[in-house]
Amino acid sequence: MTAPTTPPTAPFFIAKVEPDGLQCDAWPEQPLLLSLEQGGIDWPSSCRNGTCRTCIGHLVEGTVRYAIEWPGLSAEEKAEGCVLPCVAYPASDVVIQGSAI
């Protein structure tokens, strides 16, 4: 009798950018911005540490995690779905939309 096995987890997620429909692999061990850039997707950025907010976007679907306690977003912005791809790590497949902020 063989022991039950758990299905392997995907080594990466998919990030989709709206409204363009572009997508790329999103690696859970690196910031979403880096995955976007490696996937050839042009996303605005500057400081890369969550303070300038140049990269702010809207998380339409999926979840992200932050490696730092304060990622440069207010509680209200987080509740509205705002995300900072420079310091956000994907925790699932994600759909993000650029922001005009």
C-alpha positions in Angstrom: 0.0 0.0 0.0 1.4 3.4 -1.0 1.1 6.5 1.2 -1.2 9.2 -0.1 0.7 12.0 -1.8 -0.2 15.6 -1.8 -0.3 17.3 -5.2 2.8 19.4 -6.0 2.4 23.1 -5.6 3.2 25.3 -8.5 6.7 26.9 -8.3 5.2 30.1 -9.6 1.9 32.0 -10.1 0.6 33.9 -13.1 0.3 37.7 -13.0 -2.1 39.3 -15.4 -2.1 43.1 -16.1 -5.4 44.8 -17.0 -6.6 46.3 -19.2 -3.8 45.1 -21.6 -4.3 41.4 -20.8 -0.5 40.9 -20.7 0.7 38.2 -18.3 3.9 36.7 -16.9 5.1 34.2 -14.4 5.1 35.6 -10.9 7.6 34.0 -8.5 6.5 33.9 -4.9 10.1 34.5 -3.6 10.5 37.8 -5.4 8.6 41.1 -5.6 5.8 41.2 -8.2 7.5 44.2 -9.9 10.6 42.1 -10.6 8.4 39.3 -12.1 6.6 41.8 -14.3 9.9 43.3 -15.6 11.4 39.8 -16.2 8.2 39.0 -18.1 8.7 42.0 -20.4 5.8 44.0 -18.9 6.5 47.8 -18.5 5.3 48.9 -15.1 6.2 52.3 -13.6 8.7 52.2 -10.7 11.2 54.3 -8.9 12.3 53.6 -5.3 11.6 49.9 -5.2 11.2 50.0 -1.4 7.5 50.9 -1.0 7.9 54.6 -0.2 7.6 56.6 -3.4 4.3 54.9 -4.6 5.2 55.2 -8.2 4.3 51.6 -8.8 0.9 51.6 -7.0 -1.8 49.6 -8.7 -5.1 47.9 -7.9 -5.2 44.2 -7.1 -8.3 43.1 -9.0 -7.9 39.4 -8.2 -5.7 37.2 -6.1 -3.6 37.8 -3.0 -0.1 39.2 -2.1 2.0 39.3 1.0 4.5 41.9 2.2 7.9 41.1 3.7 7.9 44.4 5.5 5.4 45.6 8.1 4.6 48.9 6.5 4.5 48.7 2.8 3.6 52.3 2.1 -0.2 51.9 2.0 -2.8 53.1 4.5 -5.3 50.6 5.9 -7.9 52.2 3.7 -5.8 51.8 0.6 -5.2 48.1 1.4 -9.0 47.6 2.0 -9.6 49.2 -1.4 -7.2 46.7 -3.1 -4.3 49.0 -3.6 -0.9 47.2 -4.0 2.7 48.2 -4.3 4.3 45.6 -6.7 7.8 46.7 -5.7 7.4 45.2 -2.2 4.4 42.8 -2.8 5.0 39.1 -3.2 2.4 37.0 -5.0 0.6 34.5 -2.8 -1.7 33.3 -5.7 -2.3 34.1 -9.3 -3.0 37.8 -9.5 -4.7 40.4 -11.7 -3.5 43.9 -11.3 -4.4 47.2 -12.9 -2.3 50.3 -13.2 -3.3 53.3 -11.2 -3.6 56.9 -12.2 -2.7 58.1 -8.6 
